[in-house]
Amino acid sequence: MNNRLGALLLALMAICLYFTFRVPDFGFVSARNLSLLMIDFAITATLAIGMLVVILPGHIDLSAGSGVGLTGGIAAVAATHPLGIGSWLVAPLTWIAGWFKDLATWTRWEWVMDAGASVSSFALSAQLDFTNFFLTYPWLKPVLAMVGSVLVALVLWRLMGRLIVRHRIPAFIITLGGLLIFKGLFWQVIESHTVPIGNAADGGTKQVAVSLASVGGPGAVPVFEHSGNAYATLTTGYFLSAGAWTIAGLVGLALIVFQLRSRASRQRHGFASDDGELTFLKLFIAIQLIALFVLVTTQFRGLPLSVVVLGVVAFIVWLLTQHTPWGRYLYAIGGNEEAAVISGIPVERVVLGAFTLMGGIVALTGLMQTAYGGASTTTVGELMELDAVAACVIGGTSLKGGRGSVLGVLFGALIMACLINGLTLLAVPPVVKFIARGAVLIVAVWMDVRLTRAARMS
C-alpha cells in the first residue's frame, strides 16, 4: 500500500507540474484557482468515499450520479417553493375537505358539510401560518428541505440495499435500474427546468461575515463568511484566516494524538510499529502540508466549507472502516463472502448498512453539487458515478472488494480533479476531457492488475 500511495503522489506531482508550466501566467497554482479546485475536489471525493463503502464488500452503485441530481433537485424545489414543506402538510387537509364536501352532496348530511368546512378553514389557516412562519425565519425552509432530501436518499438506498441482499439480485442490475428511475424522477421533480437556489433564503449574494463577537464579545475577529443563502453556503461559505488556522490547529492536534495512540497500541500488543524518528517525520510532513494548504486558501477568500465537510465525512468513514467491527466486516465480505458467512458475520446487515450510508453521502454530494452550480438542472450529477469509481480505482480500491482505503480514494479524487481543472484552464474541448478521463481510468486499472500480480508472485 505504501508503494501504491508513493506512486500516486508522484503521479499527482507530475500532473501539477505539467499544468503549472502549461497554463499561462501560472494560473493553475494561483490562490483563486486552487481554492476553486478544492471545492471541485471536495464534491468528487465525498461521493468517491461513499462509493468506497459500497465497493469494499464487493458491490457497486451505478445510480450515484442520478441520485446526486435527484437529491439536489428535491432540496432546490422544496427550498424555493412558496410554502416549501408546509404545502406538503396542507395538501392532504385540502383533499380531506373536498372528500367531506362530496360525501355531504351524496348523503345530504349537513354536519358532514360543516366538518368539511372546518377542515378547509383549518387548511387555509395552516397555509397562512406556514407562510408567515417561513417569512419570519427564511433560513429554516432550505435547512428543512436539505434535511428532507437526506432522509429521502436514506430510504431509497436502504430499499435498494434490501433488494440486493434479501433477493440476491446483483447490485449492478439494481443500481442500473436506480440510475434510470432516479434520473426520471429528477427530471419530473424539476419539471425539466432550471431551478435556481438563489432565493433559497433571504440575502441573495451578499457577503455576511460571522465573527465571535456574537458569542464572545465586541471587536472579535471574523472567522466565517458566507453569501447569506442557507443552501448555497455549502459551497460559498469560507472560514477566514482566524477560523481556518483554528481548524488547522485542531486537525493537527488530533492527528498527533491519533498517531501516538495508534503507535502505543501496536507496541502494547506486540505488533510492528514505526520508530520514534519516523513517526515524528510523518507527523511533521503532514502538519506542514496542512499549514501550506491553509496558507494558500486564505490568500483567496479562505478555507472552503465544502473542504471541511469532506474532512468530516472522510474522518467518519475512516473511523468506521479502520476502527470498528463493522468496517472489518466490510473487508472480510469483500475478500471472501462465503468465508464471512461461515464465520458468523451478519453479511446482510453489514451490506444494508453500507448502502444506507451511501445514500446519505449521495444526498450530501447532491446538495453540494447543486449549491456549487447555483441551480438544479437536468445535467447535475451526470457521469459523477463514473468519476467516483475512477477515484476509487486510481486510489487502489479493488472492484472485487476487500481492498481500499480512504487515503487512497482522496489521492485518486485529487488526481481526477487536478486533471479536469487543468484541462479546463487550457480550454481543451469537452471531447478531449472525456478521452483523458477514460484513459486515466484504464491506466489505473492496468497498473492495479500489474501490481496485484507482482505482489502475488513475490
matplotlib code that plots the C-alpha trace (Angstrom):
import matplotlib.pyplot as plt

x = [0.0, 2.9, 4.4, 1.0, 0.5, 4.0, 3.2, 0.0, 2.0, 4.5, 1.6, -0.1, 3.1, 3.7, 0.2, 0.5, 3.9, 2.7, -0.3, 1.8, 4.0, 1.4, -1.3, -0.5, 0.7, 0.9, -2.9, -3.1, -1.3, -3.0, -4.8, -8.1, -7.8, -6.5, -9.4, -12.0, -10.1, -10.5, -14.3, -14.4, -12.2, -14.3, -17.5, -15.9, -14.1, -17.1, -19.0, -16.0, -15.7, -19.3, -18.5, -15.6, -18.0, -20.1, -17.2, -15.4, -18.0, -17.9, -20.8, -21.1, -23.5, -24.3, -27.2, -25.0, -24.8, -28.6, -29.1, -26.9, -29.2, -32.4, -31.5, -30.2, -33.3, -35.7, -34.0, -33.9, -37.6, -38.6, -36.4, -37.8, -41.4, -43.7, -44.7, -42.0, -42.7, -45.8, -47.5, -46.9, -48.7, -51.6, -52.4, -53.7, -56.0, -57.4, -58.0, -59.9, -62.1, -63.0, -63.9, -66.2, -67.9, -68.5, -69.9, -72.2, -73.5, -74.2, -75.8, -77.2, -75.8, -75.3, -72.9, -70.5, -70.6, -69.8, -66.9, -65.5, -65.8, -63.9, -61.1, -60.9, -60.8, -58.0, -56.1, -56.3, -55.2, -52.3, -51.3, -51.2, -49.3, -46.7, -46.2, -45.8, -43.5, -41.1, -41.2, -40.1, -37.4, -36.3, -33.3, -35.3, -37.1, -33.9, -32.5, -35.6, -35.5, -31.9, -32.7, -35.7, -33.6, -31.1, -33.9, -35.4, -31.9, -31.5, -34.8, -34.2, -30.7, -31.9, -34.6, -32.0, -29.8, -32.6, -33.4, -29.7, -29.2, -32.6, -33.3, -29.7, -30.0, -26.7, -26.0, -25.1, -28.6, -30.5, -28.4, -28.6, -32.3, -32.0, -29.9, -32.8, -35.5, -33.8, -33.0, -36.7, -37.8, -35.2, -36.5, -40.0, -39.3, -37.7, -40.1, -37.1, -36.4, -33.6, -34.5, -32.2, -31.5, -30.7, -34.0, -33.5, -33.1, -33.1, -29.8, -29.2, -25.5, -24.4, -21.3, -22.1, -19.1, -19.7, -17.4, -17.0, -18.5, -22.0, -20.8, -17.6, -17.7, -17.2, -14.3, -13.8, -12.0, -14.4, -14.0, -16.6, -18.0, -21.0, -23.4, -26.5, -28.1, -28.5, -28.4, -25.5, -23.4, -22.3, -20.0, -19.9, -19.0, -15.4, -13.6, -11.5, -7.9, -8.7, -11.2, -9.0, -6.0, -8.1, -9.4, -5.9, -4.6, -7.4, -6.8, -3.0, -3.5, -6.0, -3.5, -0.8, -3.0, -4.3, -0.8, 0.7, -2.2, -2.0, 1.7, 1.4, -1.4, 0.6, 3.6, 1.4, 0.0, 3.4, 2.8, 5.4, 5.3, 7.3, 10.2, 10.1, 12.1, 9.9, 6.7, 7.9, 8.9, 5.4, 3.7, 6.0, 5.3, 1.5, 1.3, 3.5, 1.1, -1.9, -0.3, 0.6, -2.9, -4.4, -1.9, -2.7, -6.5, -6.5, -4.8, -8.1, -11.1, -10.5, -10.8, -13.9, -16.7, -17.0, -13.4, -14.3, -17.4, -15.2, -12.8, -15.7, -17.0, -13.5, -12.8, -16.1, -15.7, -12.0, -13.0, -15.8, -13.7, -10.5, -11.5, -14.9, -16.0, -18.4, -15.5, -13.6, -16.7, -16.8, -13.2, -14.0, -17.1, -15.3, -12.4, -14.5, -18.2, -18.7, -16.0, -17.6, -20.9, -19.3, -17.5, -20.8, -20.6, -24.1, -23.5, -27.0, -27.0, -23.5, -24.2, -27.5, -25.7, -23.2, -25.9, -27.7, -24.6, -24.0, -27.5, -26.6, -23.3, -25.0, -27.5, -24.8, -22.9, -26.1, -26.6, -23.0, -23.0, -26.3, -25.2, -21.9, -23.8, -26.3, -29.2, -30.7, -30.6, -31.1, -27.3, -26.5, -24.8, -24.3, -21.5, -20.4, -20.8, -18.0, -15.7, -16.3, -15.5, -12.4, -11.2, -11.6, -9.7, -7.0, -6.6, -6.0, -9.5, -10.3, -13.5, -13.8, -13.9, -11.8, -9.2, -9.2, -8.6, -9.9, -6.5, -6.1, -9.5, -8.6, -5.5, -7.5, -10.1, -7.4, -5.7, -9.0, -9.9, -6.4, -6.6, -10.1, -9.2, -6.0, -7.7, -10.4, -7.8, -6.2, -9.6, -9.5, -12.6, -15.0, -14.4, -10.7, -11.7, -13.8, -10.9, -8.4, -10.6, -11.2, -7.5, -6.6, -9.1, -7.8, -4.2, -5.2, -6.9, -3.9, -1.5, -3.7, -3.7, 0.1, 0.8, -1.6, 0.1, 3.6, 2.6, 1.2, 4.3, 6.6]
y = [0.0, 2.4, 1.8, 2.4, 5.7, 6.7, 6.1, 8.2, 11.0, 11.0, 11.0, 13.9, 15.9, 15.2, 16.4, 19.5, 20.4, 19.9, 22.2, 24.7, 25.4, 24.9, 27.2, 30.9, 33.1, 30.2, 30.3, 26.7, 27.5, 30.8, 31.1, 31.6, 28.5, 26.3, 27.4, 26.6, 23.3, 22.3, 22.8, 20.5, 18.0, 18.1, 17.3, 14.4, 13.0, 13.0, 10.8, 8.6, 7.9, 6.7, 4.6, 3.0, 1.9, 0.0, -1.4, -2.8, -5.6, -6.4, -4.3, -1.1, 1.8, 3.0, 5.2, 7.6, 10.3, 10.3, 10.3, 13.4, 15.2, 13.9, 14.8, 18.2, 18.8, 17.8, 20.2, 23.0, 22.7, 22.4, 25.3, 27.6, 26.6, 29.3, 27.2, 24.5, 21.8, 23.5, 22.8, 19.1, 19.2, 21.4, 19.5, 16.4, 18.6, 20.2, 16.7, 15.7, 18.8, 18.0, 14.4, 15.8, 18.0, 15.1, 13.0, 15.7, 16.2, 12.4, 11.9, 15.4, 15.4, 19.0, 18.1, 16.5, 19.7, 21.6, 19.3, 19.7, 23.5, 23.3, 21.2, 23.6, 26.6, 24.9, 24.2, 27.8, 28.9, 26.5, 27.7, 31.3, 30.2, 28.4, 31.3, 33.8, 31.4, 30.9, 34.7, 35.2, 32.6, 32.4, 30.3, 27.5, 26.4, 25.5, 23.8, 21.6, 21.0, 19.7, 17.5, 16.1, 15.4, 13.4, 11.4, 10.6, 9.3, 7.2, 5.5, 4.9, 3.5, 1.3, -0.1, -0.8, -2.5, -4.6, -5.8, -6.7, -8.6, -10.2, -11.3, -11.9, -9.6, -8.2, -4.7, -3.8, -4.5, -2.9, 0.3, 0.4, 0.4, 3.0, 5.2, 5.3, 5.7, 8.4, 10.3, 10.2, 11.2, 14.0, 15.5, 15.1, 16.9, 19.9, 19.6, 19.6, 23.2, 25.0, 25.6, 28.3, 28.3, 32.0, 32.6, 29.7, 32.2, 36.0, 37.7, 37.0, 37.0, 39.5, 38.5, 38.1, 37.8, 35.8, 36.6, 35.6, 39.0, 37.4, 34.9, 36.2, 40.0, 43.2, 43.5, 39.8, 38.7, 37.4, 33.6, 32.7, 34.4, 33.2, 34.5, 34.8, 31.9, 28.9, 26.4, 28.0, 28.3, 24.7, 25.9, 29.7, 29.6, 30.2, 30.1, 33.3, 33.3, 33.0, 30.2, 28.4, 28.4, 27.3, 24.3, 23.5, 23.5, 21.2, 18.8, 18.8, 18.1, 15.3, 13.8, 13.8, 12.2, 9.5, 8.7, 8.4, 6.4, 4.0, 3.5, 2.9, 0.4, -1.5, -1.7, -2.8, -5.7, -6.7, -5.6, -3.9, -0.1, 2.9, 4.1, 7.5, 9.3, 8.0, 8.8, 12.4, 12.8, 11.6, 14.0, 16.9, 16.4, 16.1, 19.2, 21.2, 20.1, 21.2, 24.6, 25.0, 24.2, 26.8, 29.4, 29.0, 29.0, 32.0, 34.0, 34.0, 34.0, 31.4, 27.7, 26.5, 25.0, 22.1, 21.0, 20.9, 18.8, 16.4, 16.2, 15.3, 12.6, 11.2, 11.0, 9.3, 6.7, 6.1, 5.6, 3.2, 1.2, 1.0, 1.0, -0.7, -4.3, -3.2, -1.9, -5.1, -7.0, -4.9, -6.0, -9.7, -9.8, -8.3, -10.7, -13.9, -13.7, -17.4, -17.4, -14.4, -16.2, -19.3, -17.0, -15.7, -12.2, -10.7, -10.1, -8.9, -6.3, -5.1, -4.6, -3.0, -0.5, 0.2, 1.1, 3.2, 5.2, 5.6, 7.1, 9.8, 10.6, 10.8, 13.3, 15.4, 15.4, 16.3, 19.3, 20.5, 19.9, 21.8, 24.6, 24.9, 25.3, 27.7, 25.8, 22.4, 21.5, 18.3, 17.8, 17.9, 14.6, 13.4, 10.7, 11.5, 7.9, 7.1, 9.8, 8.3, 4.8, 6.1, 7.8, 4.6, 2.5, 5.1, 5.1, 1.3, 0.1, -3.4, -3.6, -7.2, -5.8, -6.4, -3.8, 0.0, 3.0, 6.4, 8.0, 6.2, 7.4, 11.0, 10.8, 9.3, 12.0, 14.7, 13.4, 13.4, 16.9, 18.3, 16.7, 18.1, 21.5, 21.8, 20.8, 23.3, 26.1, 25.1, 25.5, 21.9, 20.7, 18.5, 15.5, 15.6, 15.7, 12.6, 10.8, 11.9, 10.7, 7.4, 6.9, 7.6, 5.1, 2.4, 3.1, 2.9, -0.5, -1.8, -0.7, -2.2, -5.6, -5.5, -4.5, -7.2, -9.9, -8.8, -8.9, -12.4, -13.7, -12.2]
z = [0.0, 0.8, -2.7, -4.3, -2.3, -3.3, -7.0, -6.6, -5.1, -7.9, -10.5, -8.7, -8.7, -12.3, -13.3, -11.2, -12.6, -16.1, -15.8, -13.7, -16.7, -19.4, -18.1, -18.9, -16.1, -13.7, -13.4, -12.2, -8.9, -8.3, -5.0, -6.7, -8.9, -6.1, -3.9, -6.6, -7.3, -3.7, -3.9, -7.1, -5.3, -2.2, -4.1, -6.1, -3.2, -0.9, -3.4, -4.0, -0.3, -0.3, -3.3, -1.4, 1.4, -1.2, -3.2, -0.2, 0.3, -3.4, -4.8, -6.9, -7.2, -10.7, -9.5, -7.5, -10.3, -10.8, -7.1, -6.8, -9.2, -7.6, -4.0, -5.0, -7.1, -4.3, -1.9, -4.5, -5.3, -1.6, -0.6, -3.3, -3.2, -1.9, 1.0, 0.9, 3.4, 4.6, 1.2, 1.7, 5.0, 3.8, 0.7, 2.5, 4.5, 1.4, -0.1, 3.1, 2.9, -0.7, 0.4, 3.1, 0.5, -1.9, 0.9, 2.0, -1.5, -1.8, 1.7, 2.3, 5.8, 6.9, 9.7, 7.2, 5.2, 8.4, 9.2, 5.6, 6.0, 9.3, 7.7, 4.8, 7.2, 9.2, 6.0, 5.0, 8.4, 8.4, 5.0, 6.2, 9.4, 7.4, 5.0, 7.9, 9.8, 6.8, 6.2, 9.7, 9.6, 5.9, 6.6, 8.1, 4.9, 3.0, 6.0, 6.4, 2.6, 2.8, 5.8, 4.0, 0.9, 3.0, 4.6, 1.2, 0.0, 3.1, 2.4, -1.3, -0.8, 2.0, -0.3, -3.0, -0.4, 0.8, -2.8, -3.2, 0.0, 0.5, -3.0, -4.1, -7.1, -8.4, -7.3, -10.9, -12.0, -9.1, -9.2, -13.0, -12.7, -9.9, -12.3, -14.8, -12.2, -10.3, -13.5, -14.5, -11.0, -11.0, -14.3, -13.0, -9.8, -11.5, -14.5, -16.8, -16.0, -14.2, -10.6, -9.2, -5.5, -5.3, -3.4, -1.1, 1.7, 2.1, 1.4, -2.2, -2.9, -0.2, 1.8, 5.5, 7.9, 11.1, 14.0, 17.6, 18.5, 18.6, 21.2, 22.8, 22.8, 20.7, 18.4, 17.8, 14.6, 11.8, 11.4, 8.7, 5.6, 3.5, 1.0, 3.2, 1.3, 3.6, 0.7, -1.3, 1.9, 1.4, -1.4, -0.9, 2.8, 3.7, 7.0, 7.2, 8.4, 12.1, 11.6, 9.1, 11.3, 14.3, 12.3, 11.1, 14.7, 15.9, 12.9, 13.6, 17.3, 16.6, 14.1, 16.6, 19.3, 17.0, 15.6, 19.0, 20.4, 17.4, 17.8, 21.5, 20.9, 18.4, 20.7, 23.6, 21.6, 20.1, 16.6, 14.4, 14.5, 13.3, 15.4, 17.0, 14.3, 11.5, 13.4, 14.0, 10.4, 9.2, 11.6, 10.7, 7.0, 7.5, 9.6, 7.1, 4.3, 6.4, 7.1, 3.4, 2.4, 4.8, 3.8, 0.1, 0.5, 2.8, 0.1, -1.9, 0.4, 3.0, 3.7, 1.8, 4.0, 1.5, 2.3, 5.9, 5.1, 3.1, 6.1, 8.4, 6.0, 5.4, 9.1, 9.9, 7.1, 8.0, 11.7, 10.7, 8.2, 10.3, 13.9, 14.2, 13.7, 11.0, 9.0, 9.4, 8.3, 5.0, 4.2, 5.1, 3.0, 0.0, 0.5, 0.7, 1.3, 1.8, 4.5, 6.1, 6.3, 7.9, 10.3, 11.6, 10.1, 9.6, 5.8, 5.0, 7.8, 7.0, 3.3, 4.1, 6.3, 3.6, 1.1, 3.7, 4.4, 0.7, 0.4, 3.0, 1.3, -2.2, -0.7, 0.8, -2.5, -4.3, -2.0, -2.6, -6.3, -6.8, -4.5, -6.4, -9.7, -8.2, -9.6, -10.2, -13.9, -15.8, -16.1, -12.4, -11.3, -14.9, -15.0, -11.4, -10.5, -13.0, -11.6, -8.1, -9.3, -11.2, -8.0, -6.1, -8.7, -9.1, -5.3, -5.2, -4.4, -5.9, -7.7, -6.5, -2.9, 0.1, -0.6, -0.4, 1.9, 2.4, 1.9, -1.4, -2.6, -1.6, -3.7, -6.6, -6.4, -6.2, -9.4, -11.2, -10.0, -11.0, -14.4, -15.2, -13.8, -15.7, -19.0, -18.4, -17.9, -21.1, -22.9, -24.1, -25.9, -23.8, -26.0, -25.0, -21.4, -21.7, -23.5, -20.9, -18.0, -19.7, -20.4, -16.8, -15.6, -18.0, -17.0, -13.3, -13.7, -15.8, -13.1, -10.4, -12.2, -12.7, -9.1, -7.8, -9.9, -8.9, -5.2, -5.6, -7.4, -4.8]

ax = plt.figure().add_subplot(projection="3d")
ax.plot(x, y, z, "-o")
ax.set_aspect("equal")
plt.show()
